[in-house]
Amino acid sequence: MKSDQTVRELTSPYWPRTAQGDLVVARVAIADDDPEALDLLGEILRSPTIEICRAGSGAELVVLLAEQGPFDLIITDIDMPFMEGIAVIRSARAAEIQVPVLFVSGVSRPDLPAAVERLGNTRLLRKPIAVSTLRKTVKEMLGGVS
């Protein structure tokens, strides 16, 4: 049961809302250099309570995190030109951005799981990812928000 203060906060005109007027409960940043994969991730996760912000590269994700944060979850491809996902998150962690990160990758490197784990508060899913697995993992990482 929500406290009176929480209810007041959620009904405040200042609480973020979608264009349809629904409360935004979670903000998710998604980065992938493949435009089709980026669009697909956004469509799979589309929800009236989740605001999705997209970046087409690691460099764009850095800008997104700096200019439009904070986010509740970051989903990023690992293998992107110029700045791969792991480098972006290392940079974010150095800037004390500690939000959960879901790495998605079609690359199979033996060092990947350990590199991802070292960053803390992360998960790794290998492409191709089943829609149900992606949704379940995101829901878990957002603490049940969907």
Buried (B, 14 or more C-beta within 10 A) or exposed (E): EEEEEEEEEEEEEEEEEEEEEBEBBBBBBBBBBBEEBBEBBBEBBEBEEBBBBBBBBBBBBBEBBEEEBEBBBBBBBBBBEEBBBBBBBBBBBEEEBEBBBBBBBEEEEEEBEEBBEEBEEBBBBEBEBEEEEBBEBBBEBBEEBB
